[in-house]
Amino acid sequence: MYHYDPNTALEELTEEATLPNPVHVRDMILRKRPGPDKSLELNRLFLEYQKFFGETQKLGKEILKQLAA
């Protein structure tokens, strides 16, 4: 499972084009224990990821609603 392994998550993203849930990405960052500078950089990237992940879910949901109607 990719939940805690960034290498597996990257492999699955490449093969299946599925994005890991932001909760799991956050857990991956925490488990890796990056240094302070790297941690700040990853946090900035993570916040963008989280924002766009949520927006993509909303768009996908709207498309599926219209298709299901």
mmCIF file as gemmi writes it, N, C-alpha and C atoms, coordinates in Angstrom:
data_model
loop_
_atom_site.group_PDB
_atom_site.id
_atom_site.type_symbol
_atom_site.label_atom_id
_atom_site.label_alt_id
_atom_site.label_comp_id
_atom_site.label_asym_id
_atom_site.label_entity_id
_atom_site.label_seq_id
_atom_site.pdbx_PDB_ins_code
_atom_site.Cartn_x
_atom_site.Cartn_y
_atom_site.Cartn_z
_atom_site.occupancy
_atom_site.B_iso_or_equiv
_atom_site.pdbx_formal_charge
_atom_site.auth_seq_id
_atom_site.auth_asym_id
_atom_site.pdbx_PDB_model_num
ATOM 1 N N . MET Axp A 1 ? 0.834 -1.191 0 1 0 ? 1 A 1
ATOM 2 C CA . MET Axp A 1 ? 0 0 0 1 0 ? 1 A 1
ATOM 3 C C . MET Axp A 1 ? 0.877 1.252 0 1 0 ? 1 A 1
ATOM 4 N N . TYR Axp A 2 ? 0.426 2.248 -0.709 1 0 ? 2 A 1
ATOM 5 C CA . TYR Axp A 2 ? 1.201 3.47 -0.812 1 0 ? 2 A 1
ATOM 6 C C . TYR Axp A 2 ? 1.052 4.368 0.4 1 0 ? 2 A 1
ATOM 7 N N . HIS Axp A 3 ? 0.162 4.057 1.313 1 0 ? 3 A 1
ATOM 8 C CA . HIS Axp A 3 ? -0.177 4.977 2.399 1 0 ? 3 A 1
ATOM 9 C C . HIS Axp A 3 ? 1.051 5.498 3.144 1 0 ? 3 A 1
ATOM 10 N N . TYR Axp A 4 ? 2.067 4.672 3.261 1 0 ? 4 A 1
ATOM 11 C CA . TYR Axp A 4 ? 3.218 5.101 4.039 1 0 ? 4 A 1
ATOM 12 C C . TYR Axp A 4 ? 4.537 4.97 3.277 1 0 ? 4 A 1
ATOM 13 N N . ASP Axp A 5 ? 4.465 4.64 2.01 1 0 ? 5 A 1
ATOM 14 C CA . ASP Axp A 5 ? 5.686 4.469 1.234 1 0 ? 5 A 1
ATOM 15 C C . ASP Axp A 5 ? 5.661 5.388 0.019 1 0 ? 5 A 1
ATOM 16 N N . PRO Axp A 6 ? 6.443 6.477 0.051 1 0 ? 6 A 1
ATOM 17 C CA . PRO Axp A 6 ? 6.424 7.408 -1.064 1 0 ? 6 A 1
ATOM 18 C C . PRO Axp A 6 ? 6.888 6.792 -2.391 1 0 ? 6 A 1
ATOM 19 N N . ASN Axp A 7 ? 7.783 5.822 -2.346 1 0 ? 7 A 1
ATOM 20 C CA . ASN Axp A 7 ? 8.235 5.179 -3.588 1 0 ? 7 A 1
ATOM 21 C C . ASN Axp A 7 ? 7.1 4.413 -4.254 1 0 ? 7 A 1
ATOM 22 N N . THR Axp A 8 ? 6.318 3.697 -3.464 1 0 ? 8 A 1
ATOM 23 C CA . THR Axp A 8 ? 5.176 2.966 -4.001 1 0 ? 8 A 1
ATOM 24 C C . THR Axp A 8 ? 4.127 3.932 -4.525 1 0 ? 8 A 1
ATOM 25 N N . ALA Axp A 9 ? 3.886 5.028 -3.801 1 0 ? 9 A 1
ATOM 26 C CA . ALA Axp A 9 ? 2.92 6.03 -4.24 1 0 ? 9 A 1
ATOM 27 C C . ALA Axp A 9 ? 3.335 6.625 -5.579 1 0 ? 9 A 1
ATOM 28 N N . LEU Axp A 10 ? 4.619 6.917 -5.733 1 0 ? 10 A 1
ATOM 29 C CA . LEU Axp A 10 ? 5.119 7.474 -6.985 1 0 ? 10 A 1
ATOM 30 C C . LEU Axp A 10 ? 4.969 6.465 -8.118 1 0 ? 10 A 1
ATOM 31 N N . GLU Axp A 11 ? 5.24 5.214 -7.833 1 0 ? 11 A 1
ATOM 32 C CA . GLU Axp A 11 ? 5.092 4.162 -8.838 1 0 ? 11 A 1
ATOM 33 C C . GLU Axp A 11 ? 3.628 4.033 -9.266 1 0 ? 11 A 1
ATOM 34 N N . GLU Axp A 12 ? 2.706 4.041 -8.299 1 0 ? 12 A 1
ATOM 35 C CA . GLU Axp A 12 ? 1.284 3.941 -8.613 1 0 ? 12 A 1
ATOM 36 C C . GLU Axp A 12 ? 0.806 5.157 -9.392 1 0 ? 12 A 1
ATOM 37 N N . LEU Axp A 13 ? 1.312 6.33 -9.051 1 0 ? 13 A 1
ATOM 38 C CA . LEU Axp A 13 ? 0.944 7.542 -9.776 1 0 ? 13 A 1
ATOM 39 C C . LEU Axp A 13 ? 1.373 7.431 -11.231 1 0 ? 13 A 1
ATOM 40 N N . THR Axp A 14 ? 2.555 6.909 -11.466 1 0 ? 14 A 1
ATOM 41 C CA . THR Axp A 14 ? 3.072 6.76 -12.819 1 0 ? 14 A 1
ATOM 42 C C . THR Axp A 14 ? 2.271 5.724 -13.604 1 0 ? 14 A 1
ATOM 43 N N . GLU Axp A 15 ? 1.915 4.634 -12.96 1 0 ? 15 A 1
ATOM 44 C CA . GLU Axp A 15 ? 1.225 3.548 -13.647 1 0 ? 15 A 1
ATOM 45 C C . GLU Axp A 15 ? -0.274 3.779 -13.783 1 0 ? 15 A 1
ATOM 46 N N . GLU Axp A 16 ? -0.92 4.275 -12.729 1 0 ? 16 A 1
ATOM 47 C CA . GLU Axp A 16 ? -2.378 4.343 -12.715 1 0 ? 16 A 1
ATOM 48 C C . GLU Axp A 16 ? -2.937 5.757 -12.739 1 0 ? 16 A 1
ATOM 49 N N . ALA Axp A 17 ? -2.088 6.74 -12.639 1 0 ? 17 A 1
ATOM 50 C CA . ALA Axp A 17 ? -2.509 8.146 -12.602 1 0 ? 17 A 1
ATOM 51 C C . ALA Axp A 17 ? -3.489 8.408 -11.459 1 0 ? 17 A 1
ATOM 52 N N . THR Axp A 18 ? -3.223 7.822 -10.3 1 0 ? 18 A 1
ATOM 53 C CA . THR Axp A 18 ? -4.031 8.097 -9.115 1 0 ? 18 A 1
ATOM 54 C C . THR Axp A 18 ? -3.188 8.893 -8.134 1 0 ? 18 A 1
ATOM 55 N N . LEU Axp A 19 ? -3.783 9.917 -7.566 1 0 ? 19 A 1
ATOM 56 C CA . LEU Axp A 19 ? -3.076 10.745 -6.595 1 0 ? 19 A 1
ATOM 57 C C . LEU Axp A 19 ? -3.348 10.249 -5.185 1 0 ? 19 A 1
ATOM 58 N N . PRO Axp A 20 ? -2.329 10.17 -4.351 1 0 ? 20 A 1
ATOM 59 C CA . PRO Axp A 20 ? -2.566 9.761 -2.969 1 0 ? 20 A 1
ATOM 60 C C . PRO Axp A 20 ? -3.339 10.831 -2.211 1 0 ? 20 A 1
ATOM 61 N N . ASN Axp A 21 ? -4.161 10.388 -1.301 1 0 ? 21 A 1
ATOM 62 C CA . ASN Axp A 21 ? -4.922 11.297 -0.452 1 0 ? 21 A 1
ATOM 63 C C . ASN Axp A 21 ? -3.958 12.196 0.317 1 0 ? 21 A 1
ATOM 64 N N . PRO Axp A 22 ? -4.3 13.487 0.453 1 0 ? 22 A 1
ATOM 65 C CA . PRO Axp A 22 ? -3.42 14.399 1.187 1 0 ? 22 A 1
ATOM 66 C C . PRO Axp A 22 ? -3.076 13.93 2.606 1 0 ? 22 A 1
ATOM 67 N N . VAL Axp A 23 ? -3.985 13.238 3.256 1 0 ? 23 A 1
ATOM 68 C CA . VAL Axp A 23 ? -3.708 12.726 4.604 1 0 ? 23 A 1
ATOM 69 C C . VAL Axp A 23 ? -2.525 11.767 4.559 1 0 ? 23 A 1
ATOM 70 N N . HIS Axp A 24 ? -2.486 10.916 3.53 1 0 ? 24 A 1
ATOM 71 C CA . HIS Axp A 24 ? -1.392 9.961 3.412 1 0 ? 24 A 1
ATOM 72 C C . HIS Axp A 24 ? -0.086 10.657 3.029 1 0 ? 24 A 1
ATOM 73 N N . VAL Axp A 25 ? -0.184 11.7 2.197 1 0 ? 25 A 1
ATOM 74 C CA . VAL Axp A 25 ? 1.025 12.454 1.839 1 0 ? 25 A 1
ATOM 75 C C . VAL Axp A 25 ? 1.602 13.116 3.088 1 0 ? 25 A 1
ATOM 76 N N . ARG Axp A 26 ? 0.73 13.694 3.902 1 0 ? 26 A 1
ATOM 77 C CA . ARG Axp A 26 ? 1.195 14.321 5.15 1 0 ? 26 A 1
ATOM 78 C C . ARG Axp A 26 ? 1.884 13.293 6.038 1 0 ? 26 A 1
ATOM 79 N N . ASP Axp A 27 ? 1.296 12.106 6.141 1 0 ? 27 A 1
ATOM 80 C CA . ASP Axp A 27 ? 1.905 11.047 6.945 1 0 ? 27 A 1
ATOM 81 C C . ASP Axp A 27 ? 3.271 10.641 6.402 1 0 ? 27 A 1
ATOM 82 N N . MET Axp A 28 ? 3.384 10.598 5.069 1 0 ? 28 A 1
ATOM 83 C CA . MET Axp A 28 ? 4.678 10.257 4.465 1 0 ? 28 A 1
ATOM 84 C C . MET Axp A 28 ? 5.729 11.301 4.846 1 0 ? 28 A 1
ATOM 85 N N . ILE Axp A 29 ? 5.349 12.563 4.798 1 0 ? 29 A 1
ATOM 86 C CA . ILE Axp A 29 ? 6.279 13.638 5.162 1 0 ? 29 A 1
ATOM 87 C C . ILE Axp A 29 ? 6.702 13.492 6.621 1 0 ? 29 A 1
ATOM 88 N N . LEU Axp A 30 ? 5.732 13.261 7.498 1 0 ? 30 A 1
ATOM 89 C CA . LEU Axp A 30 ? 6.036 13.134 8.929 1 0 ? 30 A 1
ATOM 90 C C . LEU Axp A 30 ? 6.923 11.931 9.215 1 0 ? 30 A 1
ATOM 91 N N . ARG Axp A 31 ? 6.673 10.825 8.531 1 0 ? 31 A 1
ATOM 92 C CA . ARG Axp A 31 ? 7.476 9.622 8.765 1 0 ? 31 A 1
ATOM 93 C C . ARG Axp A 31 ? 8.908 9.769 8.259 1 0 ? 31 A 1
ATOM 94 N N . LYS Axp A 32 ? 9.092 10.579 7.228 1 0 ? 32 A 1
ATOM 95 C CA . LYS Axp A 32 ? 10.425 10.79 6.663 1 0 ? 32 A 1
ATOM 96 C C . LYS Axp A 32 ? 11.282 11.672 7.569 1 0 ? 32 A 1
ATOM 97 N N . ARG Axp A 33 ? 10.64 12.5 8.389 1 0 ? 33 A 1
ATOM 98 C CA . ARG Axp A 33 ? 11.315 13.413 9.326 1 0 ? 33 A 1
ATOM 99 C C . ARG Axp A 33 ? 12.376 14.28 8.644 1 0 ? 33 A 1
ATOM 100 N N . PRO Axp A 34 ? 11.944 15.107 7.69 1 0 ? 34 A 1
ATOM 101 C CA . PRO Axp A 34 ? 12.924 15.976 7.019 1 0 ? 34 A 1
ATOM 102 C C . PRO Axp A 34 ? 13.462 17.045 7.967 1 0 ? 34 A 1
ATOM 103 N N . GLY Axp A 35 ? 14.609 17.589 7.627 1 0 ? 35 A 1
ATOM 104 C CA . GLY Axp A 35 ? 15.189 18.668 8.422 1 0 ? 35 A 1
ATOM 105 C C . GLY Axp A 35 ? 14.329 19.918 8.331 1 0 ? 35 A 1
ATOM 106 N N . PRO Axp A 36 ? 14.644 20.932 9.129 1 0 ? 36 A 1
ATOM 107 C CA . PRO Axp A 36 ? 13.814 22.139 9.179 1 0 ? 36 A 1
ATOM 108 C C . PRO Axp A 36 ? 13.621 22.828 7.83 1 0 ? 36 A 1
ATOM 109 N N . ASP Axp A 37 ? 14.692 23.012 7.061 1 0 ? 37 A 1
ATOM 110 C CA . ASP Axp A 37 ? 14.568 23.685 5.765 1 0 ? 37 A 1
ATOM 111 C C . ASP Axp A 37 ? 13.736 22.873 4.785 1 0 ? 37 A 1
ATOM 112 N N . LYS Axp A 38 ? 14.033 21.594 4.711 1 0 ? 38 A 1
ATOM 113 C CA . LYS Axp A 38 ? 13.288 20.706 3.81 1 0 ? 38 A 1
ATOM 114 C C . LYS Axp A 38 ? 11.833 20.595 4.26 1 0 ? 38 A 1
ATOM 115 N N . SER Axp A 39 ? 11.615 20.592 5.562 1 0 ? 39 A 1
ATOM 116 C CA . SER Axp A 39 ? 10.268 20.505 6.11 1 0 ? 39 A 1
ATOM 117 C C . SER Axp A 39 ? 9.425 21.71 5.685 1 0 ? 39 A 1
ATOM 118 N N . LEU Axp A 40 ? 10.002 22.902 5.743 1 0 ? 40 A 1
ATOM 119 C CA . LEU Axp A 40 ? 9.275 24.107 5.312 1 0 ? 40 A 1
ATOM 120 C C . LEU Axp A 40 ? 8.943 24.044 3.828 1 0 ? 40 A 1
ATOM 121 N N . GLU Axp A 41 ? 9.899 23.622 3.031 1 0 ? 41 A 1
ATOM 122 C CA . GLU Axp A 41 ? 9.674 23.505 1.588 1 0 ? 41 A 1
ATOM 123 C C . GLU Axp A 41 ? 8.572 22.497 1.284 1 0 ? 41 A 1
ATOM 124 N N . LEU Axp A 42 ? 8.655 21.327 1.936 1 0 ? 42 A 1
ATOM 125 C CA . LEU Axp A 42 ? 7.64 20.291 1.723 1 0 ? 42 A 1
ATOM 126 C C . LEU Axp A 42 ? 6.276 20.747 2.201 1 0 ? 42 A 1
ATOM 127 N N . ASN Axp A 43 ? 6.223 21.496 3.299 1 0 ? 43 A 1
ATOM 128 C CA . ASN Axp A 43 ? 4.949 21.981 3.805 1 0 ? 43 A 1
ATOM 129 C C . ASN Axp A 43 ? 4.296 22.946 2.813 1 0 ? 43 A 1
ATOM 130 N N . ARG Axp A 44 ? 5.089 23.831 2.221 1 0 ? 44 A 1
ATOM 131 C CA . ARG Axp A 44 ? 4.548 24.754 1.215 1 0 ? 44 A 1
ATOM 132 C C . ARG Axp A 44 ? 3.979 23.975 0.024 1 0 ? 44 A 1
ATOM 133 N N . LEU Axp A 45 ? 4.736 23.001 -0.445 1 0 ? 45 A 1
ATOM 134 C CA . LEU Axp A 45 ? 4.265 22.179 -1.557 1 0 ? 45 A 1
ATOM 135 C C . LEU Axp A 45 ? 3.024 21.382 -1.166 1 0 ? 45 A 1
ATOM 136 N N . PHE Axp A 46 ? 3.024 20.858 0.053 1 0 ? 46 A 1
ATOM 137 C CA . PHE Axp A 46 ? 1.891 20.066 0.518 1 0 ? 46 A 1
ATOM 138 C C . PHE Axp A 46 ? 0.616 20.904 0.568 1 0 ? 46 A 1
ATOM 139 N N . LEU Axp A 47 ? 0.712 22.139 1.03 1 0 ? 47 A 1
ATOM 140 C CA . LEU Axp A 47 ? -0.469 23.003 1.095 1 0 ? 47 A 1
ATOM 141 C C . LEU Axp A 47 ? -1.057 23.253 -0.291 1 0 ? 47 A 1
ATOM 142 N N . GLU Axp A 48 ? -0.199 23.43 -1.287 1 0 ? 48 A 1
ATOM 143 C CA . GLU Axp A 48 ? -0.662 23.582 -2.669 1 0 ? 48 A 1
ATOM 144 C C . GLU Axp A 48 ? -1.319 22.289 -3.149 1 0 ? 48 A 1
ATOM 145 N N . TYR Axp A 49 ? -0.681 21.167 -2.845 1 0 ? 49 A 1
ATOM 146 C CA . TYR Axp A 49 ? -1.214 19.858 -3.224 1 0 ? 49 A 1
ATOM 147 C C . TYR Axp A 49 ? -2.605 19.663 -2.625 1 0 ? 49 A 1
ATOM 148 N N . GLN Axp A 50 ? -2.721 19.972 -1.357 1 0 ? 50 A 1
ATOM 149 C CA . GLN Axp A 50 ? -3.992 19.806 -0.654 1 0 ? 50 A 1
ATOM 150 C C . GLN Axp A 50 ? -5.075 20.682 -1.283 1 0 ? 50 A 1
ATOM 151 N N . LYS Axp A 51 ? -4.729 21.915 -1.606 1 0 ? 51 A 1
ATOM 152 C CA . LYS Axp A 51 ? -5.693 22.847 -2.201 1 0 ? 51 A 1
ATOM 153 C C . LYS Axp A 51 ? -6.173 22.323 -3.555 1 0 ? 51 A 1
ATOM 154 N N . PHE Axp A 52 ? -5.232 21.954 -4.415 1 0 ? 52 A 1
ATOM 155 C CA . PHE Axp A 52 ? -5.605 21.496 -5.743 1 0 ? 52 A 1
ATOM 156 C C . PHE Axp A 52 ? -6.288 20.131 -5.717 1 0 ? 52 A 1
ATOM 157 N N . PHE Axp A 53 ? -5.931 19.299 -4.769 1 0 ? 53 A 1
ATOM 158 C CA . PHE Axp A 53 ? -6.588 17.995 -4.623 1 0 ? 53 A 1
ATOM 159 C C . PHE Axp A 53 ? -8.068 18.207 -4.327 1 0 ? 53 A 1
ATOM 160 N N . GLY Axp A 54 ? -8.366 19.118 -3.39 1 0 ? 54 A 1
ATOM 161 C CA . GLY Axp A 54 ? -9.754 19.421 -3.043 1 0 ? 54 A 1
ATOM 162 C C . GLY Axp A 54 ? -10.521 20.008 -4.211 1 0 ? 54 A 1
ATOM 163 N N . GLU Axp A 55 ? -9.887 20.923 -4.948 1 0 ? 55 A 1
ATOM 164 C CA . GLU Axp A 55 ? -10.544 21.525 -6.108 1 0 ? 55 A 1
ATOM 165 C C . GLU Axp A 55 ? -10.823 20.481 -7.183 1 0 ? 55 A 1
ATOM 166 N N . THR Axp A 56 ? -9.886 19.577 -7.386 1 0 ? 56 A 1
ATOM 167 C CA . THR Axp A 56 ? -10.065 18.523 -8.38 1 0 ? 56 A 1
ATOM 168 C C . THR Axp A 56 ? -11.198 17.585 -7.981 1 0 ? 56 A 1
ATOM 169 N N . GLN Axp A 57 ? -11.297 17.281 -6.69 1 0 ? 57 A 1
ATOM 170 C CA . GLN Axp A 57 ? -12.396 16.434 -6.22 1 0 ? 57 A 1
ATOM 171 C C . GLN Axp A 57 ? -13.741 17.097 -6.493 1 0 ? 57 A 1
ATOM 172 N N . LYS Axp A 58 ? -13.838 18.409 -6.24 1 0 ? 58 A 1
ATOM 173 C CA . LYS Axp A 58 ? -15.089 19.133 -6.495 1 0 ? 58 A 1
ATOM 174 C C . LYS Axp A 58 ? -15.458 19.081 -7.973 1 0 ? 58 A 1
ATOM 175 N N . LEU Axp A 59 ? -14.473 19.321 -8.836 1 0 ? 59 A 1
ATOM 176 C CA . LEU Axp A 59 ? -14.733 19.276 -10.277 1 0 ? 59 A 1
ATOM 177 C C . LEU Axp A 59 ? -15.157 17.877 -10.713 1 0 ? 59 A 1
ATOM 178 N N . GLY Axp A 60 ? -14.43 16.881 -10.241 1 0 ? 60 A 1
ATOM 179 C CA . GLY Axp A 60 ? -14.78 15.504 -10.581 1 0 ? 60 A 1
ATOM 180 C C . GLY Axp A 60 ? -16.175 15.133 -10.116 1 0 ? 60 A 1
ATOM 181 N N . LYS Axp A 61 ? -16.531 15.564 -8.922 1 0 ? 61 A 1
ATOM 182 C CA . LYS Axp A 61 ? -17.861 15.272 -8.389 1 0 ? 61 A 1
ATOM 183 C C . LYS Axp A 61 ? -18.94 15.922 -9.247 1 0 ? 61 A 1
ATOM 184 N N . GLU Axp A 62 ? -18.707 17.164 -9.655 1 0 ? 62 A 1
ATOM 185 C CA . GLU Axp A 62 ? -19.68 17.865 -10.499 1 0 ? 62 A 1
ATOM 186 C C . GLU Axp A 62 ? -19.841 17.174 -11.847 1 0 ? 62 A 1
ATOM 187 N N . ILE Axp A 63 ? -18.738 16.766 -12.447 1 0 ? 63 A 1
ATOM 188 C CA . ILE Axp A 63 ? -18.81 16.054 -13.727 1 0 ? 63 A 1
ATOM 189 C C . ILE Axp A 63 ? -19.594 14.765 -13.571 1 0 ? 63 A 1
ATOM 190 N N . LEU Axp A 64 ? -19.295 13.994 -12.507 1 0 ? 64 A 1
ATOM 191 C CA . LEU Axp A 64 ? -19.988 12.727 -12.294 1 0 ? 64 A 1
ATOM 192 C C . LEU Axp A 64 ? -21.474 12.929 -12.005 1 0 ? 64 A 1
ATOM 193 N N . LYS Axp A 65 ? -21.819 13.981 -11.276 1 0 ? 65 A 1
ATOM 194 C CA . LYS Axp A 65 ? -23.24 14.281 -11.02 1 0 ? 65 A 1
ATOM 195 C C . LYS Axp A 65 ? -23.985 14.525 -12.328 1 0 ? 65 A 1
ATOM 196 N N . GLN Axp A 66 ? -23.353 15.327 -13.193 1 0 ? 66 A 1
ATOM 197 C CA . GLN Axp A 66 ? -24.014 15.638 -14.474 1 0 ? 66 A 1
ATOM 198 C C . GLN Axp A 66 ? -24.103 14.407 -15.36 1 0 ? 66 A 1
ATOM 199 N N . LEU Axp A 67 ? -23.099 13.559 -15.321 1 0 ? 67 A 1
ATOM 200 C CA . LEU Axp A 67 ? -23.145 12.339 -16.111 1 0 ? 67 A 1
ATOM 201 C C . LEU Axp A 67 ? -24.186 11.357 -15.573 1 0 ? 67 A 1
ATOM 202 N N . ALA Axp A 68 ? -24.375 11.349 -14.254 1 0 ? 68 A 1
ATOM 203 C CA . ALA Axp A 68 ? -25.318 10.427 -13.626 1 0 ? 68 A 1
ATOM 204 C C . ALA Axp A 68 ? -26.775 10.871 -13.793 1 0 ? 68 A 1
ATOM 205 N N . ALA Axp A 69 ? -26.962 12.148 -14.103 1 0 ? 69 A 1
ATOM 206 C CA . ALA Axp A 69 ? -28.334 12.679 -14.223 1 0 ? 69 A 1
ATOM 207 C C . ALA Axp A 69 ? -29.022 12.19 -15.475 1 0 ? 69 A 1
